[in-house]
Amino acid sequence: MDVMMNTAKAGTMGASFFISYLFGEWSVLLGALLFFVSFDFVSGLMAAWHNNNVRAEVGFWGIPKKVMIFGVVALAHIFDKVYLDQIGEPLAIGEFQVSVMAATILYYLVNEFISITENLGKMGMPVPAPLKKAVEAFKDDDYSYGKKEGRK
């Protein structure tokens, strides 16, 4: 039993170290991104179920896409670390310090928020008019260059 417990502790420690290296300190932005990504996935499943359109292939490809969001955020964090190491000071635009990781997370938060709002609409839930306008303002219909035929 002690061997199993020690193995679990070592595994948890290793995973914590790895996550800490990839993302740095846990932040409100990371927590928000985790919540938004999870909520979007669940709301997408609910919308598909509501419209009798649940397909295993779509659900299967949704998970790797969500994982890749965190991969891109990790790359942005590593970019921030490399920049700081090489230049000796944080990336700045004028007087303002800029984090590529924070900008990346904010981009994905907006993207996930748009998707959540669309999912709510697909379920027939009312969406306030100002929110619809905000979503339309941020919506980019010309991002299909990376999509394969038949996949969304």
SENU-901517 format. One record per residue (C-alpha): residue in one letter; z, y, x. Coordinates in steps of 0.05 Angstrom, whole numbers. Each point is the difference from the previous one (the first is absolute). Example, Ala and Ser with C-alpha at 12.3 -4.5 7.8 and 13.67 -1.06 7.14 Angstrom:
SITE   rest        w        v        u
SITE      a      156      -90      246
SITE      s      -13       69       27
//
This chain:
SITE   rest        w        v        u
SITE      m        0        0        0
SITE      d       16       48       57
SITE      v      -67      -13       32
SITE      m      -35       17      -65
SITE      m       41       63       -8
SITE      n      -13       22       72
SITE      t      -74      -14       -8
SITE      a       -1       42      -64
SITE      k       37       57       35
SITE      a      -48       -3       60
SITE      g      -60        0      -47
SITE      t       27       60      -38
SITE      m       14       37       64
SITE      g      -71      -15       26
SITE      a      -32       22      -65
SITE      s       42       64       -1
SITE      f      -20       16       71
SITE      f      -74      -12      -15
SITE      i        2       43      -63
SITE      s       38       54       37
SITE      y      -52        0       55
SITE      l      -57        5      -50
SITE      f       28       54      -45
SITE      g       57       34       38
SITE      e       60       22      -39
SITE      w        0      -16      -74
SITE      s      -17       63      -38
SITE      v       -5       25      -71
SITE      l      -76       -1        8
SITE      l        0      -73       19
SITE      g       46      -17      -58
SITE      a      -44       39      -48
SITE      l      -62      -35       26
SITE      l       32      -69       -8
SITE      f       19       18      -71
SITE      f      -68       30      -18
SITE      v      -38      -60       29
SITE      s       44      -49      -36
SITE      f       -3       38      -66
SITE      d      -76        6        6
SITE      f       -8      -75       11
SITE      v       45      -17      -59
SITE      s      -32       52      -46
SITE      g      -69      -26       20
SITE      l       21      -71      -19
SITE      m       29       26      -66
SITE      a      -64       39      -16
SITE      a      -43      -61       14
SITE      w       45      -44      -42
SITE      h        0       52      -56
SITE      n      -76        0        0
SITE      n       -7      -76        7
SITE      n      -34       11       67
SITE      v       47      -36       48
SITE      r      -41      -32       57
SITE      a       32      -37       58
SITE      e      -53       27       49
SITE      v       16       72      -16
SITE      g       75      -13        5
SITE      f      -10      -38       65
SITE      w      -38       57       33
SITE      g       50       52      -25
SITE      i       56      -26       44
SITE      p      -38        5       67
SITE      k      -23       70      -19
SITE      k       72       21      -11
SITE      v       21      -32       66
SITE      m      -56       37       35
SITE      i       28       66      -25
SITE      f       63      -14       40
SITE      g      -43      -21       59
SITE      v      -35       68        0
SITE      v       68       35       -6
SITE      a       25      -41       60
SITE      l      -62       21       40
SITE      a       13       72      -17
SITE      h       72       -6       24
SITE      i      -23      -32       65
SITE      f      -50       57        8
SITE      d       57       50       -8
SITE      k       40      -38       53
SITE      v      -58       -2       49
SITE      y      -15       74      -10
SITE      l       73       18       12
SITE      d        3      -44       62
SITE      q      -64       27       30
SITE      i        6       74      -18
SITE      g       75        5        2
SITE      e        7       37      -66
SITE      p      -15      -17      -73
SITE      l      -69       14      -28
SITE      a       -2       72      -26
SITE      i      -48       44      -39
SITE      g       20       70       17
SITE      e       75        4       -6
SITE      f        6      -61      -45
SITE      q       16      -69       26
SITE      v      -45      -52      -33
SITE      s       11      -74       -8
SITE      v      -63      -42       -8
SITE      m       44      -53      -32
SITE      a       28       48      -52
SITE      a      -70       25      -16
SITE      t      -25      -71       -7
SITE      i       58      -19      -46
SITE      l      -12       62      -43
SITE      y      -73      -18       -7
SITE      y       18      -71      -24
SITE      l       54       27      -47
SITE      v      -52       43      -35
SITE      n      -49      -58       -2
SITE      e       52      -47      -29
SITE      f       22       52      -50
SITE      i      -72        7      -25
SITE      s       -6      -75       -6
SITE      i       67       -6      -37
SITE      t      -22       55      -49
SITE      e      -66      -36      -12
SITE      n       37      -66      -12
SITE      l       45       34      -51
SITE      g      -62       27      -35
SITE      k      -31      -70       -1
SITE      m       63      -25      -35
SITE      g       -8       53      -54
SITE      m       60       40       22
SITE      p       -5       75      -12
SITE      v      -11       41       63
SITE      p       17       74       -4
SITE      a      -60       47        4
SITE      p       24       37       63
SITE      l        9      -67       35
SITE      k      -70      -21      -21
SITE      k      -27       65       30
SITE      a       38      -10       64
SITE      v      -25      -71        7
SITE      e      -71       22      -12
SITE      a        6       55       52
SITE      f       21      -50       53
SITE      k      -45      -57      -21
SITE      d      -57      -14       48
SITE      d      -56      -39      -31
SITE      d      -39       -6       65
SITE      y       42      -51       37
SITE      s      -42      -61      -18
SITE      y      -33       -5       69
SITE      g       54      -49       22
SITE      k       -3      -44      -61
SITE      k      -38      -65       -2
SITE      e      -45      -17      -58
SITE      g       41      -30      -57
SITE      r       69       20       27
SITE      k       42       59      -21
//
